[in-house]
Amino acid sequence: MGSDSREVESVGSADAISAARSAERSQVRNEALLESLRELLHAPDLEWANEPPRPIAEGAESIVLDLALRNAGGWSGDPLVVRLLQADDPNQLEREAAVQGALAECGFPAPLPVAWGRGQPGTLEPFLIMERVSGRVMISLLPALVVSFLALGVVGLGAFGLLLGVGWYLLPVRLQRRLHGVPVEAIKRAVAKRGLDPIEFGVAAWLGRLGSQIERLALDGLAPGLQWLGTNRLGEKEVVVCHGDYWVGNIMVSRRGVTGLIDWSNAAIAPPEYDLGWNRVQDAGDFPPDLQLSEPWRSRLSALLQPIVWIAVLPHRWLYRLFRSPDIKALDYYTAYHCLRILVWSYARQHAADGAPNPWTSKRARTLVAARFAHITGVELELPQR
């Protein structure tokens, strides 16, 4: 009994220490952010309007903070957010800001960037300030959709429930078609106007960055995968603006419809199959290692969730094909590309920003993704044991 109580006390003390350290880091980060904002916005009297920024979303590689400012010049009354990135690539923020600004200029619902900064090592992450998009992420509405579907079925209005479900799937497909229809030349001009070479958004540039990561992290077992992608590069008959991480967790909606598409860290000017290939990998995720699930329960729950994941991702591919038939060879190529990208990324960042759960760092997820790569390419990847 005494041993158990001491163990509980020890765990409680560790949690308290961790919370205190996290609060201290947040305070230091907020002070550094305030100083950076004063400089970037040319507003020496800038202050927090009510309280320091508070987290409103945590993603696999970023934290988004609500930003209410006072004495910020022309931005004083506009709702803003700041996206803090765990970016290995120092130019990632610059690319994000450029493509978001270019798309907003063309009338596409991407958050308009205000300013960005490289941060301070150990104190403040690289950050991007942008206008706040109204509404909620589309994925957060899924429970309400399921309840509504079941309720309509119980009262004999299943047809209306079916229409509701079709509308749910059609919305992201139509938005993706709208994105792929944005004039590429207009985006290239807008990106160049912001000081970036449009080549930075091409497939060759992304493969180069992938190779740099593999070399820097000494992921020798993944190098044959990169070699296959380089050797089997496809000609690009058509290129469009691609998001690179397109799913309902990045679509903002309100009662008025779509209000924005967020998280442009993997944006590319590439064939449309670049986006569709990502959809074919999404069902390979797993429960993050942070979630303490022992076997066999982890495998059992994963098996139960798999049909739900398929229901979530498969109709998107089918509906997209009603508008445009993808090139199957290109679809396989970009699926393989995203498999390798996920594997490299998962080793580059064992955990998401500030320890947020990450579905790609578990051994099972990596094994599934590597198996999919091998199925497409015939190349067996050797996964590092770490």
Secondary structure as a PSIPRED ss2 file (coil, helix, strand):
# PSIPRED VFORMAT (PSIPRED V4.0)

   1 M C   1.000  0.000  0.000
   2 G H   0.000  1.000  0.000
   3 S H   0.000  1.000  0.000
   4 D H   0.000  1.000  0.000
   5 S H   0.000  1.000  0.000
   6 R H   0.000  1.000  0.000
   7 E H   0.000  1.000  0.000
   8 V H   0.000  1.000  0.000
   9 E H   0.000  1.000  0.000
  10 S H   0.000  1.000  0.000
  11 V H   0.000  1.000  0.000
  12 G H   0.000  1.000  0.000
  13 S H   0.000  1.000  0.000
  14 A H   0.000  1.000  0.000
  15 D H   0.000  1.000  0.000
  16 A H   0.000  1.000  0.000
  17 I H   0.000  1.000  0.000
  18 S H   0.000  1.000  0.000
  19 A H   0.000  1.000  0.000
  20 A H   0.000  1.000  0.000
  21 R H   0.000  1.000  0.000
  22 S H   0.000  1.000  0.000
  23 A H   0.000  1.000  0.000
  24 E H   0.000  1.000  0.000
  25 R H   0.000  1.000  0.000
  26 S H   0.000  1.000  0.000
  27 Q H   0.000  1.000  0.000
  28 V H   0.000  1.000  0.000
  29 R H   0.000  1.000  0.000
  30 N H   0.000  1.000  0.000
  31 E H   0.000  1.000  0.000
  32 A H   0.000  1.000  0.000
  33 L H   0.000  1.000  0.000
  34 L H   0.000  1.000  0.000
  35 E H   0.000  1.000  0.000
  36 S H   0.000  1.000  0.000
  37 L H   0.000  1.000  0.000
  38 R H   0.000  1.000  0.000
  39 E H   0.000  1.000  0.000
  40 L H   0.000  1.000  0.000
  41 L C   1.000  0.000  0.000
  42 H C   1.000  0.000  0.000
  43 A C   1.000  0.000  0.000
  44 P C   1.000  0.000  0.000
  45 D C   1.000  0.000  0.000
  46 L C   1.000  0.000  0.000
  47 E E   0.000  0.000  1.000
  48 W E   0.000  0.000  1.000
  49 A C   1.000  0.000  0.000
  50 N C   1.000  0.000  0.000
  51 E C   1.000  0.000  0.000
  52 P C   1.000  0.000  0.000
  53 P C   1.000  0.000  0.000
  54 R E   0.000  0.000  1.000
  55 P E   0.000  0.000  1.000
  56 I E   0.000  0.000  1.000
  57 A E   0.000  0.000  1.000
  58 E E   0.000  0.000  1.000
  59 G C   1.000  0.000  0.000
  60 A C   1.000  0.000  0.000
  61 E C   1.000  0.000  0.000
  62 S E   0.000  0.000  1.000
  63 I E   0.000  0.000  1.000
  64 V E   0.000  0.000  1.000
  65 L E   0.000  0.000  1.000
  66 D E   0.000  0.000  1.000
  67 L E   0.000  0.000  1.000
  68 A C   1.000  0.000  0.000
  69 L E   0.000  0.000  1.000
  70 R E   0.000  0.000  1.000
  71 N C   1.000  0.000  0.000
  72 A C   1.000  0.000  0.000
  73 G H   0.000  1.000  0.000
  74 G H   0.000  1.000  0.000
  75 W H   0.000  1.000  0.000
  76 S C   1.000  0.000  0.000
  77 G C   1.000  0.000  0.000
  78 D C   1.000  0.000  0.000
  79 P C   1.000  0.000  0.000
  80 L E   0.000  0.000  1.000
  81 V E   0.000  0.000  1.000
  82 V E   0.000  0.000  1.000
  83 R E   0.000  0.000  1.000
  84 L E   0.000  0.000  1.000
  85 L E   0.000  0.000  1.000
  86 Q C   1.000  0.000  0.000
  87 A C   1.000  0.000  0.000
  88 D C   1.000  0.000  0.000
  89 D C   1.000  0.000  0.000
  90 P C   1.000  0.000  0.000
  91 N C   1.000  0.000  0.000
  92 Q H   0.000  1.000  0.000
  93 L H   0.000  1.000  0.000
  94 E H   0.000  1.000  0.000
  95 R H   0.000  1.000  0.000
  96 E H   0.000  1.000  0.000
  97 A H   0.000  1.000  0.000
  98 A H   0.000  1.000  0.000
  99 V H   0.000  1.000  0.000
 100 Q H   0.000  1.000  0.000
 101 G H   0.000  1.000  0.000
 102 A H   0.000  1.000  0.000
 103 L H   0.000  1.000  0.000
 104 A H   0.000  1.000  0.000
 105 E H   0.000  1.000  0.000
 106 C C   1.000  0.000  0.000
 107 G C   1.000  0.000  0.000
 108 F C   1.000  0.000  0.000
 109 P C   1.000  0.000  0.000
 110 A C   1.000  0.000  0.000
 111 P C   1.000  0.000  0.000
 112 L C   1.000  0.000  0.000
 113 P E   0.000  0.000  1.000
 114 V E   0.000  0.000  1.000
 115 A E   0.000  0.000  1.000
 116 W E   0.000  0.000  1.000
 117 G E   0.000  0.000  1.000
 118 R C   1.000  0.000  0.000
 119 G C   1.000  0.000  0.000
 120 Q E   0.000  0.000  1.000
 121 P C   1.000  0.000  0.000
 122 G C   1.000  0.000  0.000
 123 T C   1.000  0.000  0.000
 124 L E   0.000  0.000  1.000
 125 E C   1.000  0.000  0.000
 126 P C   1.000  0.000  0.000
 127 F E   0.000  0.000  1.000
 128 L E   0.000  0.000  1.000
 129 I E   0.000  0.000  1.000
 130 M E   0.000  0.000  1.000
 131 E E   0.000  0.000  1.000
 132 R C   1.000  0.000  0.000
 133 V C   1.000  0.000  0.000
 134 S C   1.000  0.000  0.000
 135 G C   1.000  0.000  0.000
 136 R E   0.000  0.000  1.000
 137 V E   0.000  0.000  1.000
 138 M H   0.000  1.000  0.000
 139 I H   0.000  1.000  0.000
 140 S H   0.000  1.000  0.000
 141 L H   0.000  1.000  0.000
 142 L H   0.000  1.000  0.000
 143 P H   0.000  1.000  0.000
 144 A H   0.000  1.000  0.000
 145 L H   0.000  1.000  0.000
 146 V H   0.000  1.000  0.000
 147 V H   0.000  1.000  0.000
 148 S H   0.000  1.000  0.000
 149 F H   0.000  1.000  0.000
 150 L H   0.000  1.000  0.000
 151 A H   0.000  1.000  0.000
 152 L H   0.000  1.000  0.000
 153 G H   0.000  1.000  0.000
 154 V H   0.000  1.000  0.000
 155 V C   1.000  0.000  0.000
 156 G C   1.000  0.000  0.000
 157 L C   1.000  0.000  0.000
 158 G H   0.000  1.000  0.000
 159 A H   0.000  1.000  0.000
 160 F H   0.000  1.000  0.000
 161 G H   0.000  1.000  0.000
 162 L H   0.000  1.000  0.000
 163 L H   0.000  1.000  0.000
 164 L H   0.000  1.000  0.000
 165 G H   0.000  1.000  0.000
 166 V H   0.000  1.000  0.000
 167 G H   0.000  1.000  0.000
 168 W H   0.000  1.000  0.000
 169 Y H   0.000  1.000  0.000
 170 L H   0.000  1.000  0.000
 171 L H   0.000  1.000  0.000
 172 P H   0.000  1.000  0.000
 173 V H   0.000  1.000  0.000
 174 R H   0.000  1.000  0.000
 175 L H   0.000  1.000  0.000
 176 Q H   0.000  1.000  0.000
 177 R H   0.000  1.000  0.000
 178 R H   0.000  1.000  0.000
 179 L H   0.000  1.000  0.000
 180 H H   0.000  1.000  0.000
 181 G C   1.000  0.000  0.000
 182 V C   1.000  0.000  0.000
 183 P C   1.000  0.000  0.000
 184 V H   0.000  1.000  0.000
 185 E H   0.000  1.000  0.000
 186 A H   0.000  1.000  0.000
 187 I H   0.000  1.000  0.000
 188 K H   0.000  1.000  0.000
 189 R H   0.000  1.000  0.000
 190 A H   0.000  1.000  0.000
 191 V H   0.000  1.000  0.000
 192 A H   0.000  1.000  0.000
 193 K H   0.000  1.000  0.000
 194 R C   1.000  0.000  0.000
 195 G C   1.000  0.000  0.000
 196 L C   1.000  0.000  0.000
 197 D C   1.000  0.000  0.000
 198 P H   0.000  1.000  0.000
 199 I H   0.000  1.000  0.000
 200 E H   0.000  1.000  0.000
 201 F H   0.000  1.000  0.000
 202 G C   1.000  0.000  0.000
 203 V H   0.000  1.000  0.000
 204 A H   0.000  1.000  0.000
 205 A H   0.000  1.000  0.000
 206 W H   0.000  1.000  0.000
 207 L H   0.000  1.000  0.000
 208 G H   0.000  1.000  0.000
 209 R H   0.000  1.000  0.000
 210 L H   0.000  1.000  0.000
 211 G H   0.000  1.000  0.000
 212 S H   0.000  1.000  0.000
 213 Q H   0.000  1.000  0.000
 214 I H   0.000  1.000  0.000
 215 E H   0.000  1.000  0.000
 216 R H   0.000  1.000  0.000
 217 L C   1.000  0.000  0.000
 218 A C   1.000  0.000  0.000
 219 L C   1.000  0.000  0.000
 220 D H   0.000  1.000  0.000
 221 G H   0.000  1.000  0.000
 222 L H   0.000  1.000  0.000
 223 A H   0.000  1.000  0.000
 224 P H   0.000  1.000  0.000
 225 G H   0.000  1.000  0.000
 226 L H   0.000  1.000  0.000
 227 Q H   0.000  1.000  0.000
 228 W H   0.000  1.000  0.000
 229 L H   0.000  1.000  0.000
 230 G H   0.000  1.000  0.000
 231 T H   0.000  1.000  0.000
 232 N C   1.000  0.000  0.000
 233 R C   1.000  0.000  0.000
 234 L C   1.000  0.000  0.000
 235 G C   1.000  0.000  0.000
 236 E C   1.000  0.000  0.000
 237 K C   1.000  0.000  0.000
 238 E C   1.000  0.000  0.000
 239 V C   1.000  0.000  0.000
 240 V E   0.000  0.000  1.000
 241 V E   0.000  0.000  1.000
 242 C E   0.000  0.000  1.000
 243 H C   1.000  0.000  0.000
 244 G C   1.000  0.000  0.000
 245 D C   1.000  0.000  0.000
 246 Y C   1.000  0.000  0.000
 247 W C   1.000  0.000  0.000
 248 V H   0.000  1.000  0.000
 249 G H   0.000  1.000  0.000
 250 N H   0.000  1.000  0.000
 251 I E   0.000  0.000  1.000
 252 M E   0.000  0.000  1.000
 253 V E   0.000  0.000  1.000
 254 S E   0.000  0.000  1.000
 255 R C   1.000  0.000  0.000
 256 R C   1.000  0.000  0.000
 257 G E   0.000  0.000  1.000
 258 V E   0.000  0.000  1.000
 259 T E   0.000  0.000  1.000
 260 G E   0.000  0.000  1.000
 261 L E   0.000  0.000  1.000
 262 I C   1.000  0.000  0.000
 263 D C   1.000  0.000  0.000
 264 W C   1.000  0.000  0.000
 265 S C   1.000  0.000  0.000
 266 N C   1.000  0.000  0.000
 267 A C   1.000  0.000  0.000
 268 A E   0.000  0.000  1.000
 269 I E   0.000  0.000  1.000
 270 A E   0.000  0.000  1.000
 271 P C   1.000  0.000  0.000
 272 P C   1.000  0.000  0.000
 273 E H   0.000  1.000  0.000
 274 Y H   0.000  1.000  0.000
 275 D H   0.000  1.000  0.000
 276 L H   0.000  1.000  0.000
 277 G H   0.000  1.000  0.000
 278 W H   0.000  1.000  0.000
 279 N H   0.000  1.000  0.000
 280 R C   1.000  0.000  0.000
 281 V C   1.000  0.000  0.000
 282 Q H   0.000  1.000  0.000
 283 D H   0.000  1.000  0.000
 284 A H   0.000  1.000  0.000
 285 G C   1.000  0.000  0.000
 286 D C   1.000  0.000  0.000
 287 F C   1.000  0.000  0.000
 288 P C   1.000  0.000  0.000
 289 P C   1.000  0.000  0.000
 290 D C   1.000  0.000  0.000
 291 L C   1.000  0.000  0.000
 292 Q C   1.000  0.000  0.000
 293 L C   1.000  0.000  0.000
 294 S C   1.000  0.000  0.000
 295 E C   1.000  0.000  0.000
 296 P C   1.000  0.000  0.000
 297 W H   0.000  1.000  0.000
 298 R H   0.000  1.000  0.000
 299 S H   0.000  1.000  0.000
 300 R H   0.000  1.000  0.000
 301 L H   0.000  1.000  0.000
 302 S H   0.000  1.000  0.000
 303 A H   0.000  1.000  0.000
 304 L H   0.000  1.000  0.000
 305 L H   0.000  1.000  0.000
 306 Q H   0.000  1.000  0.000
 307 P H   0.000  1.000  0.000
 308 I H   0.000  1.000  0.000
 309 V H   0.000  1.000  0.000
 310 W H   0.000  1.000  0.000
 311 I H   0.000  1.000  0.000
 312 A H   0.000  1.000  0.000
 313 V H   0.000  1.000  0.000
 314 L H   0.000  1.000  0.000
 315 P H   0.000  1.000  0.000
 316 H H   0.000  1.000  0.000
 317 R H   0.000  1.000  0.000
 318 W H   0.000  1.000  0.000
 319 L H   0.000  1.000  0.000
 320 Y H   0.000  1.000  0.000
 321 R H   0.000  1.000  0.000
 322 L H   0.000  1.000  0.000
 323 F H   0.000  1.000  0.000
 324 R C   1.000  0.000  0.000
 325 S C   1.000  0.000  0.000
 326 P C   1.000  0.000  0.000
 327 D C   1.000  0.000  0.000
 328 I H   0.000  1.000  0.000
 329 K H   0.000  1.000  0.000
 330 A H   0.000  1.000  0.000
 331 L H   0.000  1.000  0.000
 332 D H   0.000  1.000  0.000
 333 Y H   0.000  1.000  0.000
 334 Y H   0.000  1.000  0.000
 335 T H   0.000  1.000  0.000
 336 A H   0.000  1.000  0.000
 337 Y H   0.000  1.000  0.000
 338 H H   0.000  1.000  0.000
 339 C H   0.000  1.000  0.000
 340 L H   0.000  1.000  0.000
 341 R H   0.000  1.000  0.000
 342 I H   0.000  1.000  0.000
 343 L H   0.000  1.000  0.000
 344 V H   0.000  1.000  0.000
 345 W H   0.000  1.000  0.000
 346 S H   0.000  1.000  0.000
 347 Y H   0.000  1.000  0.000
 348 A H   0.000  1.000  0.000
 349 R C   1.000  0.000  0.000
 350 Q C   1.000  0.000  0.000
 351 H C   1.000  0.000  0.000
 352 A C   1.000  0.000  0.000
 353 A H   0.000  1.000  0.000
 354 D H   0.000  1.000  0.000
 355 G H   0.000  1.000  0.000
 356 A C   1.000  0.000  0.000
 357 P C   1.000  0.000  0.000
 358 N C   1.000  0.000  0.000
 359 P C   1.000  0.000  0.000
 360 W C   1.000  0.000  0.000
 361 T C   1.000  0.000  0.000
 362 S C   1.000  0.000  0.000
 363 K H   0.000  1.000  0.000
 364 R H   0.000  1.000  0.000
 365 A H   0.000  1.000  0.000
 366 R H   0.000  1.000  0.000
 367 T H   0.000  1.000  0.000
 368 L H   0.000  1.000  0.000
 369 V H   0.000  1.000  0.000
 370 A H   0.000  1.000  0.000
 371 A H   0.000  1.000  0.000
 372 R H   0.000  1.000  0.000
 373 F H   0.000  1.000  0.000
 374 A H   0.000  1.000  0.000
 375 H H   0.000  1.000  0.000
 376 I H   0.000  1.000  0.000
 377 T H   0.000  1.000  0.000
 378 G C   1.000  0.000  0.000
 379 V C   1.000  0.000  0.000
 380 E C   1.000  0.000  0.000
 381 L C   1.000  0.000  0.000
 382 E C   1.000  0.000  0.000
 383 L C   1.000  0.000  0.000
 384 P C   1.000  0.000  0.000
 385 Q C   1.000  0.000  0.000
 386 R C   1.000  0.000  0.000
